[in-house]
Amino acid sequence: MPIANHGMRKPSSASSDVKGGDKTSQQDKIMKIYSQVLEMIEIFERISAKLETIERGSKERYDALCASAKEDRDVA
């Protein structure tokens, strides 16, 4: 049984040339997105460092509160 290709055309060389021109703009878009991703990674790294600092400080305060509560229980 023959395969029906109604409405399907092989791209002509002229349409291939047009697509080739789009490659540059597509590459530009990809590079722009790539640089934005790198910027986002840098932002996430800074946020992560700040959160680690906050977490460390919170843990130190929590440990101090626990020690103080333990001392209060020992005295009572």
mmCIF file of the N, C-alpha and C atoms, coordinates in Angstrom:
data_MODEL
# 
_entry.id   MODEL 
# 
loop_
_atom_site.group_PDB 
_atom_site.id 
_atom_site.type_symbol 
_atom_site.label_atom_id 
_atom_site.label_alt_id 
_atom_site.label_comp_id 
_atom_site.label_asym_id 
_atom_site.label_entity_id 
_atom_site.label_seq_id 
_atom_site.pdbx_PDB_ins_code 
_atom_site.Cartn_x 
_atom_site.Cartn_y 
_atom_site.Cartn_z 
_atom_site.occupancy 
_atom_site.B_iso_or_equiv 
_atom_site.pdbx_formal_charge 
_atom_site.auth_seq_id 
_atom_site.auth_comp_id 
_atom_site.auth_asym_id 
_atom_site.auth_atom_id 
_atom_site.pdbx_PDB_model_num 
ATOM 1   N N  . MET A 1 1  ? 0.846  -1.170 0.000  1.00 0.00 ? 1  MET A N  1 
ATOM 2   C CA . MET A 1 1  ? 0.000  0.000  0.000  1.00 0.00 ? 1  MET A CA 1 
ATOM 3   C C  . MET A 1 1  ? 0.896  1.239  0.000  1.00 0.00 ? 1  MET A C  1 
ATOM 4   N N  . PRO A 1 2  ? 0.666  2.167  -0.911 1.00 0.00 ? 2  PRO A N  1 
ATOM 5   C CA . PRO A 1 2  ? 1.507  3.373  -0.978 1.00 0.00 ? 2  PRO A CA 1 
ATOM 6   C C  . PRO A 1 2  ? 1.252  4.289  0.221  1.00 0.00 ? 2  PRO A C  1 
ATOM 7   N N  . ILE A 1 3  ? 2.306  5.006  0.617  1.00 0.00 ? 3  ILE A N  1 
ATOM 8   C CA . ILE A 1 3  ? 2.209  5.947  1.736  1.00 0.00 ? 3  ILE A CA 1 
ATOM 9   C C  . ILE A 1 3  ? 1.691  7.274  1.205  1.00 0.00 ? 3  ILE A C  1 
ATOM 10  N N  . ALA A 1 4  ? 0.661  7.804  1.824  1.00 0.00 ? 4  ALA A N  1 
ATOM 11  C CA . ALA A 1 4  ? 0.080  9.073  1.383  1.00 0.00 ? 4  ALA A CA 1 
ATOM 12  C C  . ALA A 1 4  ? 0.851  10.223 2.004  1.00 0.00 ? 4  ALA A C  1 
ATOM 13  N N  . ASN A 1 5  ? 1.348  11.102 1.178  1.00 0.00 ? 5  ASN A N  1 
ATOM 14  C CA . ASN A 1 5  ? 2.071  12.285 1.635  1.00 0.00 ? 5  ASN A CA 1 
ATOM 15  C C  . ASN A 1 5  ? 1.375  13.542 1.152  1.00 0.00 ? 5  ASN A C  1 
ATOM 16  N N  . HIS A 1 6  ? 0.083  13.546 1.195  1.00 0.00 ? 6  HIS A N  1 
ATOM 17  C CA . HIS A 1 6  ? -0.663 14.707 0.717  1.00 0.00 ? 6  HIS A CA 1 
ATOM 18  C C  . HIS A 1 6  ? -0.324 15.923 1.564  1.00 0.00 ? 6  HIS A C  1 
ATOM 19  N N  . GLY A 1 7  ? 0.032  16.987 0.908  1.00 0.00 ? 7  GLY A N  1 
ATOM 20  C CA . GLY A 1 7  ? 0.344  18.221 1.616  1.00 0.00 ? 7  GLY A CA 1 
ATOM 21  C C  . GLY A 1 7  ? 1.736  18.252 2.217  1.00 0.00 ? 7  GLY A C  1 
ATOM 22  N N  . MET A 1 8  ? 2.501  17.206 2.090  1.00 0.00 ? 8  MET A N  1 
ATOM 23  C CA . MET A 1 8  ? 3.853  17.168 2.646  1.00 0.00 ? 8  MET A CA 1 
ATOM 24  C C  . MET A 1 8  ? 4.829  17.485 1.526  1.00 0.00 ? 8  MET A C  1 
ATOM 25  N N  . ARG A 1 9  ? 5.680  18.466 1.745  1.00 0.00 ? 9  ARG A N  1 
ATOM 26  C CA . ARG A 1 9  ? 6.664  18.826 0.735  1.00 0.00 ? 9  ARG A CA 1 
ATOM 27  C C  . ARG A 1 9  ? 8.045  18.759 1.347  1.00 0.00 ? 9  ARG A C  1 
ATOM 28  N N  . LYS A 1 10 ? 8.979  18.379 0.530  1.00 0.00 ? 10 LYS A N  1 
ATOM 29  C CA . LYS A 1 10 ? 10.374 18.413 0.949  1.00 0.00 ? 10 LYS A CA 1 
ATOM 30  C C  . LYS A 1 10 ? 10.818 19.874 0.901  1.00 0.00 ? 10 LYS A C  1 
ATOM 31  N N  . PRO A 1 11 ? 11.525 20.357 1.925  1.00 0.00 ? 11 PRO A N  1 
ATOM 32  C CA . PRO A 1 11 ? 11.937 21.764 1.908  1.00 0.00 ? 11 PRO A CA 1 
ATOM 33  C C  . PRO A 1 11 ? 12.825 22.056 0.706  1.00 0.00 ? 11 PRO A C  1 
ATOM 34  N N  . SER A 1 12 ? 12.564 23.170 0.071  1.00 0.00 ? 12 SER A N  1 
ATOM 35  C CA . SER A 1 12 ? 13.390 23.574 -1.069 1.00 0.00 ? 12 SER A CA 1 
ATOM 36  C C  . SER A 1 12 ? 14.683 24.177 -0.543 1.00 0.00 ? 12 SER A C  1 
ATOM 37  N N  . SER A 1 13 ? 15.646 24.357 -1.416 1.00 0.00 ? 13 SER A N  1 
ATOM 38  C CA . SER A 1 13 ? 16.917 24.937 -0.990 1.00 0.00 ? 13 SER A CA 1 
ATOM 39  C C  . SER A 1 13 ? 16.718 26.360 -0.496 1.00 0.00 ? 13 SER A C  1 
ATOM 40  N N  . ALA A 1 14 ? 15.763 27.081 -1.068 1.00 0.00 ? 14 ALA A N  1 
ATOM 41  C CA . ALA A 1 14 ? 15.511 28.453 -0.631 1.00 0.00 ? 14 ALA A CA 1 
ATOM 42  C C  . ALA A 1 14 ? 15.010 28.467 0.813  1.00 0.00 ? 14 ALA A C  1 
ATOM 43  N N  . SER A 1 15 ? 14.103 27.544 1.159  1.00 0.00 ? 15 SER A N  1 
ATOM 44  C CA . SER A 1 15 ? 13.604 27.536 2.537  1.00 0.00 ? 15 SER A CA 1 
ATOM 45  C C  . SER A 1 15 ? 14.693 27.064 3.493  1.00 0.00 ? 15 SER A C  1 
ATOM 46  N N  . SER A 1 16 ? 15.603 26.213 3.032  1.00 0.00 ? 16 SER A N  1 
ATOM 47  C CA . SER A 1 16 ? 16.721 25.789 3.872  1.00 0.00 ? 16 SER A CA 1 
ATOM 48  C C  . SER A 1 16 ? 17.625 26.972 4.175  1.00 0.00 ? 16 SER A C  1 
ATOM 49  N N  . ASP A 1 17 ? 17.825 27.834 3.192  1.00 0.00 ? 17 ASP A N  1 
ATOM 50  C CA . ASP A 1 17 ? 18.665 29.009 3.391  1.00 0.00 ? 17 ASP A CA 1 
ATOM 51  C C  . ASP A 1 17 ? 18.047 29.938 4.431  1.00 0.00 ? 17 ASP A C  1 
ATOM 52  N N  . VAL A 1 18 ? 16.742 30.081 4.401  1.00 0.00 ? 18 VAL A N  1 
ATOM 53  C CA . VAL A 1 18 ? 16.072 30.935 5.375  1.00 0.00 ? 18 VAL A CA 1 
ATOM 54  C C  . VAL A 1 18 ? 16.259 30.355 6.770  1.00 0.00 ? 18 VAL A C  1 
ATOM 55  N N  . LYS A 1 19 ? 16.118 29.047 6.899  1.00 0.00 ? 19 LYS A N  1 
ATOM 56  C CA . LYS A 1 19 ? 16.309 28.409 8.197  1.00 0.00 ? 19 LYS A CA 1 
ATOM 57  C C  . LYS A 1 19 ? 17.744 28.606 8.682  1.00 0.00 ? 19 LYS A C  1 
ATOM 58  N N  . GLY A 1 20 ? 18.700 28.573 7.755  1.00 0.00 ? 20 GLY A N  1 
ATOM 59  C CA . GLY A 1 20 ? 20.092 28.791 8.130  1.00 0.00 ? 20 GLY A CA 1 
ATOM 60  C C  . GLY A 1 20 ? 20.291 30.168 8.717  1.00 0.00 ? 20 GLY A C  1 
ATOM 61  N N  . GLY A 1 21 ? 19.586 31.166 8.196  1.00 0.00 ? 21 GLY A N  1 
ATOM 62  C CA . GLY A 1 21 ? 19.666 32.516 8.731  1.00 0.00 ? 21 GLY A CA 1 
ATOM 63  C C  . GLY A 1 21 ? 19.088 32.606 10.125 1.00 0.00 ? 21 GLY A C  1 
ATOM 64  N N  . ASP A 1 22 ? 18.111 31.779 10.416 1.00 0.00 ? 22 ASP A N  1 
ATOM 65  C CA . ASP A 1 22 ? 17.491 31.771 11.737 1.00 0.00 ? 22 ASP A CA 1 
ATOM 66  C C  . ASP A 1 22 ? 18.405 31.158 12.790 1.00 0.00 ? 22 ASP A C  1 
ATOM 67  N N  . LYS A 1 23 ? 19.379 30.367 12.350 1.00 0.00 ? 23 LYS A N  1 
ATOM 68  C CA . LYS A 1 23 ? 20.274 29.714 13.312 1.00 0.00 ? 23 LYS A CA 1 
ATOM 69  C C  . LYS A 1 23 ? 21.021 30.745 14.146 1.00 0.00 ? 23 LYS A C  1 
ATOM 70  N N  . THR A 1 24 ? 21.440 31.841 13.509 1.00 0.00 ? 24 THR A N  1 
ATOM 71  C CA . THR A 1 24 ? 22.178 32.867 14.237 1.00 0.00 ? 24 THR A CA 1 
ATOM 72  C C  . THR A 1 24 ? 21.303 33.490 15.311 1.00 0.00 ? 24 THR A C  1 
ATOM 73  N N  . SER A 1 25 ? 20.084 33.853 14.955 1.00 0.00 ? 25 SER A N  1 
ATOM 74  C CA . SER A 1 25 ? 19.214 34.465 15.960 1.00 0.00 ? 25 SER A CA 1 
ATOM 75  C C  . SER A 1 25 ? 18.854 33.448 17.037 1.00 0.00 ? 25 SER A C  1 
ATOM 76  N N  . GLN A 1 26 ? 18.711 32.184 16.651 1.00 0.00 ? 26 GLN A N  1 
ATOM 77  C CA . GLN A 1 26 ? 18.419 31.140 17.635 1.00 0.00 ? 26 GLN A CA 1 
ATOM 78  C C  . GLN A 1 26 ? 19.611 30.967 18.574 1.00 0.00 ? 26 GLN A C  1 
ATOM 79  N N  . GLN A 1 27 ? 20.819 31.001 18.024 1.00 0.00 ? 27 GLN A N  1 
ATOM 80  C CA . GLN A 1 27 ? 22.016 30.893 18.861 1.00 0.00 ? 27 GLN A CA 1 
ATOM 81  C C  . GLN A 1 27 ? 22.131 32.098 19.791 1.00 0.00 ? 27 GLN A C  1 
ATOM 82  N N  . ASP A 1 28 ? 21.772 33.286 19.285 1.00 0.00 ? 28 ASP A N  1 
ATOM 83  C CA . ASP A 1 28 ? 21.789 34.480 20.130 1.00 0.00 ? 28 ASP A CA 1 
ATOM 84  C C  . ASP A 1 28 ? 20.821 34.328 21.298 1.00 0.00 ? 28 ASP A C  1 
ATOM 85  N N  . LYS A 1 29 ? 19.633 33.801 21.011 1.00 0.00 ? 29 LYS A N  1 
ATOM 86  C CA . LYS A 1 29 ? 18.644 33.588 22.071 1.00 0.00 ? 29 LYS A CA 1 
ATOM 87  C C  . LYS A 1 29 ? 19.160 32.577 23.089 1.00 0.00 ? 29 LYS A C  1 
ATOM 88  N N  . ILE A 1 30 ? 19.769 31.510 22.591 1.00 0.00 ? 30 ILE A N  1 
ATOM 89  C CA . ILE A 1 30 ? 20.313 30.480 23.483 1.00 0.00 ? 30 ILE A CA 1 
ATOM 90  C C  . ILE A 1 30 ? 21.405 31.074 24.367 1.00 0.00 ? 30 ILE A C  1 
ATOM 91  N N  . MET A 1 31 ? 22.285 31.871 23.794 1.00 0.00 ? 31 MET A N  1 
ATOM 92  C CA . MET A 1 31 ? 23.367 32.479 24.572 1.00 0.00 ? 31 MET A CA 1 
ATOM 93  C C  . MET A 1 31 ? 22.813 33.460 25.603 1.00 0.00 ? 31 MET A C  1 
ATOM 94  N N  . LYS A 1 32 ? 21.760 34.195 25.240 1.00 0.00 ? 32 LYS A N  1 
ATOM 95  C CA . LYS A 1 32 ? 21.146 35.128 26.183 1.00 0.00 ? 32 LYS A CA 1 
ATOM 96  C C  . LYS A 1 32 ? 20.548 34.352 27.357 1.00 0.00 ? 32 LYS A C  1 
ATOM 97  N N  . ILE A 1 33 ? 19.839 33.279 27.056 1.00 0.00 ? 33 ILE A N  1 
ATOM 98  C CA . ILE A 1 33 ? 19.253 32.445 28.108 1.00 0.00 ? 33 ILE A CA 1 
ATOM 99  C C  . ILE A 1 33 ? 20.358 31.842 28.969 1.00 0.00 ? 33 ILE A C  1 
ATOM 100 N N  . TYR A 1 34 ? 21.427 31.385 28.334 1.00 0.00 ? 34 TYR A N  1 
ATOM 101 C CA . TYR A 1 34 ? 22.558 30.789 29.053 1.00 0.00 ? 34 TYR A CA 1 
ATOM 102 C C  . TYR A 1 34 ? 23.163 31.800 30.031 1.00 0.00 ? 34 TYR A C  1 
ATOM 103 N N  . SER A 1 35 ? 23.357 33.038 29.587 1.00 0.00 ? 35 SER A N  1 
ATOM 104 C CA . SER A 1 35 ? 23.940 34.043 30.478 1.00 0.00 ? 35 SER A CA 1 
ATOM 105 C C  . SER A 1 35 ? 22.977 34.373 31.615 1.00 0.00 ? 35 SER A C  1 
ATOM 106 N N  . GLN A 1 36 ? 21.667 34.362 31.327 1.00 0.00 ? 36 GLN A N  1 
ATOM 107 C CA . GLN A 1 36 ? 20.687 34.592 32.388 1.00 0.00 ? 36 GLN A CA 1 
ATOM 108 C C  . GLN A 1 36 ? 20.724 33.461 33.413 1.00 0.00 ? 36 GLN A C  1 
ATOM 109 N N  . VAL A 1 37 ? 20.884 32.239 32.937 1.00 0.00 ? 37 VAL A N  1 
ATOM 110 C CA . VAL A 1 37 ? 20.977 31.088 33.843 1.00 0.00 ? 37 VAL A CA 1 
ATOM 111 C C  . VAL A 1 37 ? 22.212 31.221 34.731 1.00 0.00 ? 37 VAL A C  1 
ATOM 112 N N  . LEU A 1 38 ? 23.331 31.637 34.151 1.00 0.00 ? 38 LEU A N  1 
ATOM 113 C CA . LEU A 1 38 ? 24.549 31.825 34.952 1.00 0.00 ? 38 LEU A CA 1 
ATOM 114 C C  . LEU A 1 38 ? 24.343 32.889 36.024 1.00 0.00 ? 38 LEU A C  1 
ATOM 115 N N  . GLU A 1 39 ? 23.656 33.985 35.662 1.00 0.00 ? 39 GLU A N  1 
ATOM 116 C CA . GLU A 1 39 ? 23.363 35.027 36.641 1.00 0.00 ? 39 GLU A CA 1 
ATOM 117 C C  . GLU A 1 39 ? 22.482 34.477 37.761 1.00 0.00 ? 39 GLU A C  1 
ATOM 118 N N  . MET A 1 40 ? 21.491 33.678 37.394 1.00 0.00 ? 40 MET A N  1 
ATOM 119 C CA . MET A 1 40 ? 20.597 33.095 38.395 1.00 0.00 ? 40 MET A CA 1 
ATOM 120 C C  . MET A 1 40 ? 21.357 32.168 39.328 1.00 0.00 ? 40 MET A C  1 
ATOM 121 N N  . ILE A 1 41 ? 22.287 31.402 38.783 1.00 0.00 ? 41 ILE A N  1 
ATOM 122 C CA . ILE A 1 41 ? 23.098 30.503 39.610 1.00 0.00 ? 41 ILE A CA 1 
ATOM 123 C C  . ILE A 1 41 ? 23.906 31.310 40.623 1.00 0.00 ? 41 ILE A C  1 
ATOM 124 N N  . GLU A 1 42 ? 24.490 32.427 40.176 1.00 0.00 ? 42 GLU A N  1 
ATOM 125 C CA . GLU A 1 42 ? 25.254 33.279 41.088 1.00 0.00 ? 42 GLU A CA 1 
ATOM 126 C C  . GLU A 1 42 ? 24.356 33.827 42.199 1.00 0.00 ? 42 GLU A C  1 
ATOM 127 N N  . ILE A 1 43 ? 23.146 34.237 41.834 1.00 0.00 ? 43 ILE A N  1 
ATOM 128 C CA . ILE A 1 43 ? 22.200 34.755 42.829 1.00 0.00 ? 43 ILE A CA 1 
ATOM 129 C C  . ILE A 1 43 ? 21.852 33.663 43.833 1.00 0.00 ? 43 ILE A C  1 
ATOM 130 N N  . PHE A 1 44 ? 21.567 32.443 43.336 1.00 0.00 ? 44 PHE A N  1 
ATOM 131 C CA . PHE A 1 44 ? 21.235 31.331 44.226 1.00 0.00 ? 44 PHE A CA 1 
ATOM 132 C C  . PHE A 1 44 ? 22.393 30.993 45.152 1.00 0.00 ? 44 PHE A C  1 
ATOM 133 N N  . GLU A 1 45 ? 23.622 31.096 44.654 1.00 0.00 ? 45 GLU A N  1 
ATOM 134 C CA . GLU A 1 45 ? 24.784 30.821 45.502 1.00 0.00 ? 45 GLU A CA 1 
ATOM 135 C C  . GLU A 1 45 ? 24.886 31.848 46.625 1.00 0.00 ? 45 GLU A C  1 
ATOM 136 N N  . ARG A 1 46 ? 24.629 33.131 46.301 1.00 0.00 ? 46 ARG A N  1 
ATOM 137 C CA . ARG A 1 46 ? 24.668 34.169 47.341 1.00 0.00 ? 46 ARG A CA 1 
ATOM 138 C C  . ARG A 1 46 ? 23.555 33.951 48.367 1.00 0.00 ? 46 ARG A C  1 
ATOM 139 N N  . ILE A 1 47 ? 22.359 33.613 47.879 1.00 0.00 ? 47 ILE A N  1 
ATOM 140 C CA . ILE A 1 47 ? 21.240 33.345 48.788 1.00 0.00 ? 47 ILE A CA 1 
ATOM 141 C C  . ILE A 1 47 ? 21.572 32.161 49.688 1.00 0.00 ? 47 ILE A C  1 
ATOM 142 N N  . SER A 1 48 ? 22.149 31.121 49.103 1.00 0.00 ? 48 SER A N  1 
ATOM 143 C CA . SER A 1 48 ? 22.508 29.926 49.867 1.00 0.00 ? 48 SER A CA 1 
ATOM 144 C C  . SER A 1 48 ? 23.509 30.264 50.965 1.00 0.00 ? 48 SER A C  1 
ATOM 145 N N  . ALA A 1 49 ? 24.504 31.083 50.635 1.00 0.00 ? 49 ALA A N  1 
ATOM 146 C CA . ALA A 1 49 ? 25.506 31.474 51.630 1.00 0.00 ? 49 ALA A CA 1 
ATOM 147 C C  . ALA A 1 49 ? 24.855 32.259 52.764 1.00 0.00 ? 49 ALA A C  1 
ATOM 148 N N  . LYS A 1 50 ? 23.923 33.161 52.422 1.00 0.00 ? 50 LYS A N  1 
ATOM 149 C CA . LYS A 1 50 ? 23.229 33.929 53.459 1.00 0.00 ? 50 LYS A CA 1 
ATOM 150 C C  . LYS A 1 50 ? 22.391 33.012 54.342 1.00 0.00 ? 50 LYS A C  1 
ATOM 151 N N  . LEU A 1 51 ? 21.700 32.066 53.733 1.00 0.00 ? 51 LEU A N  1 
ATOM 152 C CA . LEU A 1 51 ? 20.873 31.138 54.507 1.00 0.00 ? 51 LEU A CA 1 
ATOM 153 C C  . LEU A 1 51 ? 21.721 30.276 55.434 1.00 0.00 ? 51 LEU A C  1 
ATOM 154 N N  . GLU A 1 52 ? 22.893 29.864 54.967 1.00 0.00 ? 52 GLU A N  1 
ATOM 155 C CA . GLU A 1 52 ? 23.790 29.082 55.822 1.00 0.00 ? 52 GLU A CA 1 
ATOM 156 C C  . GLU A 1 52 ? 24.243 29.903 57.021 1.00 0.00 ? 52 GLU A C  1 
ATOM 157 N N  . THR A 1 53 ? 24.534 31.182 56.798 1.00 0.00 ? 53 THR A N  1 
ATOM 158 C CA . THR A 1 53 ? 24.934 32.064 57.893 1.00 0.00 ? 53 THR A CA 1 
ATOM 159 C C  . THR A 1 53 ? 23.802 32.207 58.900 1.00 0.00 ? 53 THR A C  1 
ATOM 160 N N  . ILE A 1 54 ? 22.594 32.407 58.394 1.00 0.00 ? 54 ILE A N  1 
ATOM 161 C CA . ILE A 1 54 ? 21.429 32.528 59.276 1.00 0.00 ? 54 ILE A CA 1 
ATOM 162 C C  . ILE A 1 54 ? 21.218 31.235 60.052 1.00 0.00 ? 54 ILE A C  1 
ATOM 163 N N  . GLU A 1 55 ? 21.337 30.111 59.354 1.00 0.00 ? 55 GLU A N  1 
ATOM 164 C CA . GLU A 1 55 ? 21.131 28.808 59.993 1.00 0.00 ? 55 GLU A CA 1 
ATOM 165 C C  . GLU A 1 55 ? 22.154 28.574 61.104 1.00 0.00 ? 55 GLU A C  1 
ATOM 166 N N  . ARG A 1 56 ? 23.416 28.902 60.824 1.00 0.00 ? 56 ARG A N  1 
ATOM 167 C CA . ARG A 1 56 ? 24.474 28.742 61.831 1.00 0.00 ? 56 ARG A CA 1 
ATOM 168 C C  . ARG A 1 56 ? 24.171 29.590 63.061 1.00 0.00 ? 56 ARG A C  1 
ATOM 169 N N  . GLY A 1 57 ? 23.787 30.848 62.828 1.00 0.00 ? 57 GLY A N  1 
ATOM 170 C CA . GLY A 1 57 ? 23.468 31.741 63.942 1.00 0.00 ? 57 GLY A CA 1 
ATOM 171 C C  . GLY A 1 57 ? 22.267 31.251 64.724 1.00 0.00 ? 57 GLY A C  1 
ATOM 172 N N  . SER A 1 58 ? 21.264 30.761 64.013 1.00 0.00 ? 58 SER A N  1 
ATOM 173 C CA . SER A 1 58 ? 20.067 30.238 64.684 1.00 0.00 ? 58 SER A CA 1 
ATOM 174 C C  . SER A 1 58 ? 20.416 29.017 65.515 1.00 0.00 ? 58 SER A C  1 
ATOM 175 N N  . LYS A 1 59 ? 21.264 28.148 64.985 1.00 0.00 ? 59 LYS A N  1 
ATOM 176 C CA . LYS A 1 59 ? 21.656 26.939 65.720 1.00 0.00 ? 59 LYS A CA 1 
ATOM 177 C C  . LYS A 1 59 ? 22.430 27.319 66.975 1.00 0.00 ? 59 LYS A C  1 
ATOM 178 N N  . GLU A 1 60 ? 23.321 28.311 66.854 1.00 0.00 ? 60 GLU A N  1 
ATOM 179 C CA . GLU A 1 60 ? 24.088 28.742 68.022 1.00 0.00 ? 60 GLU A CA 1 
ATOM 180 C C  . GLU A 1 60 ? 23.159 29.305 69.097 1.00 0.00 ? 60 GLU A C  1 
ATOM 181 N N  . ARG A 1 61 ? 22.178 30.123 68.681 1.00 0.00 ? 61 ARG A N  1 
ATOM 182 C CA . ARG A 1 61 ? 21.223 30.677 69.647 1.00 0.00 ? 61 ARG A CA 1 
ATOM 183 C C  . ARG A 1 61 ? 20.369 29.570 70.259 1.00 0.00 ? 61 ARG A C  1 
ATOM 184 N N  . TYR A 1 62 ? 19.949 28.614 69.426 1.00 0.00 ? 62 TYR A N  1 
ATOM 185 C CA . TYR A 1 62 ? 19.138 27.496 69.909 1.00 0.00 ? 62 TYR A CA 1 
ATOM 186 C C  . TYR A 1 62 ? 19.924 26.669 70.928 1.00 0.00 ? 62 TYR A C  1 
ATOM 187 N N  . ASP A 1 63 ? 21.180 26.385 70.601 1.00 0.00 ? 63 ASP A N  1 
ATOM 188 C CA . ASP A 1 63 ? 22.023 25.613 71.525 1.00 0.00 ? 63 ASP A CA 1 
ATOM 189 C C  . ASP A 1 63 ? 22.196 26.355 72.851 1.00 0.00 ? 63 ASP A C  1 
ATOM 190 N N  . ALA A 1 64 ? 22.370 27.685 72.776 1.00 0.00 ? 64 ALA A N  1 
ATOM 191 C CA . ALA A 1 64 ? 22.526 28.481 73.995 1.00 0.00 ? 64 ALA A CA 1 
ATOM 192 C C  . ALA A 1 64 ? 21.241 28.445 74.820 1.00 0.00 ? 64 ALA A C  1 
ATOM 193 N N  . LEU A 1 65 ? 20.090 28.545 74.162 1.00 0.00 ? 65 LEU A N  1 
ATOM 194 C CA . LEU A 1 65 ? 18.810 28.470 74.881 1.00 0.00 ? 65 LEU A CA 1 
ATOM 195 C C  . LEU A 1 65 ? 18.621 27.110 75.537 1.00 0.00 ? 65 LEU A C  1 
ATOM 196 N N  . CYS A 1 66 ? 18.989 26.055 74.835 1.00 0.00 ? 66 CYS A N  1 
ATOM 197 C CA . CYS A 1 66 ? 18.875 24.698 75.397 1.00 0.00 ? 66 CYS A CA 1 
ATOM 198 C C  . CYS A 1 66 ? 19.770 24.545 76.621 1.00 0.00 ? 66 CYS A C  1 
ATOM 199 N N  . ALA A 1 67 ? 20.984 25.066 76.522 1.00 0.00 ? 67 ALA A N  1 
ATOM 200 C CA . ALA A 1 67 ? 21.915 24.977 77.647 1.00 0.00 ? 67 ALA A CA 1 
ATOM 201 C C  . ALA A 1 67 ? 21.372 25.762 78.838 1.00 0.00 ? 67 ALA A C  1 
ATOM 202 N N  . SER A 1 68 ? 20.811 26.939 78.574 1.00 0.00 ? 68 SER A N  1 
ATOM 203 C CA . SER A 1 68 ? 20.245 27.759 79.640 1.00 0.00 ? 68 SER A CA 1 
ATOM 204 C C  . SER A 1 68 ? 19.050 27.063 80.281 1.00 0.00 ? 68 SER A C  1 
ATOM 205 N N  . ALA A 1 69 ? 18.195 26.463 79.469 1.00 0.00 ? 69 ALA A N  1 
ATOM 206 C CA . ALA A 1 69 ? 17.031 25.745 79.994 1.00 0.00 ? 69 ALA A CA 1 
ATOM 207 C C  . ALA A 1 69 ? 17.476 24.556 80.836 1.00 0.00 ? 69 ALA A C  1 
ATOM 208 N N  . LYS A 1 70 ? 18.524 23.883 80.413 1.00 0.00 ? 70 LYS A N  1 
ATOM 209 C CA . LYS A 1 70 ? 19.040 22.732 81.164 1.00 0.00 ? 70 LYS A CA 1 
ATOM 210 C C  . LYS A 1 70 ? 19.583 23.190 82.516 1.00 0.00 ? 70 LYS A C  1 
ATOM 211 N N  . GLU A 1 71 ? 20.292 24.324 82.513 1.00 0.00 ? 71 GLU A N  1 
ATOM 212 C CA . GLU A 1 71 ? 20.811 24.869 83.775 1.00 0.00 ? 71 GLU A CA 1 
ATOM 213 C C  . GLU A 1 71 ? 19.661 25.214 84.711 1.00 0.00 ? 71 GLU A C  1 
ATOM 214 N N  . ASP A 1 72 ? 18.595 25.818 84.161 1.00 0.00 ? 72 ASP A N  1 
ATOM 215 C CA . ASP A 1 72 ? 17.432 26.175 84.982 1.00 0.00 ? 72 ASP A CA 1 
ATOM 216 C C  . ASP A 1 72 ? 16.796 24.931 85.590 1.00 0.00 ? 72 ASP A C  1 
ATOM 217 N N  . ARG A 1 73 ? 16.711 23.855 84.822 1.00 0.00 ? 73 ARG A N  1 
ATOM 218 C CA . ARG A 1 73 ? 16.127 22.611 85.330 1.00 0.00 ? 73 ARG A CA 1 
ATOM 219 C C  . ARG A 1 73 ? 17.016 21.999 86.403 1.00 0.00 ? 73 ARG A C  1 
ATOM 220 N N  . ASP A 1 74 ? 18.323 22.093 86.195 1.00 0.00 ? 74 ASP A N  1 
ATOM 221 C CA . ASP A 1 74 ? 19.256 21.520 87.170 1.00 0.00 ? 74 ASP A CA 1 
ATOM 222 C C  . ASP A 1 74 ? 19.189 22.272 88.500 1.00 0.00 ? 74 ASP A C  1 
ATOM 223 N N  . VAL A 1 75 ? 18.984 23.590 88.441 1.00 0.00 ? 75 VAL A N  1 
ATOM 224 C CA . VAL A 1 75 ? 18.918 24.419 89.646 1.00 0.00 ? 75 VAL A CA 1 
ATOM 225 C C  . VAL A 1 75 ? 17.614 24.139 90.392 1.00 0.00 ? 75 VAL A C  1 
ATOM 226 N N  . ALA A 1 76 ? 16.535 23.948 89.681 1.00 0.00 ? 76 ALA A N  1 
ATOM 227 C CA . ALA A 1 76 ? 15.214 23.737 90.309 1.00 0.00 ? 76 ALA A CA 1 
ATOM 228 C C  . ALA A 1 76 ? 15.130 22.384 90.869 1.00 0.00 ? 76 ALA A C  1 
# 
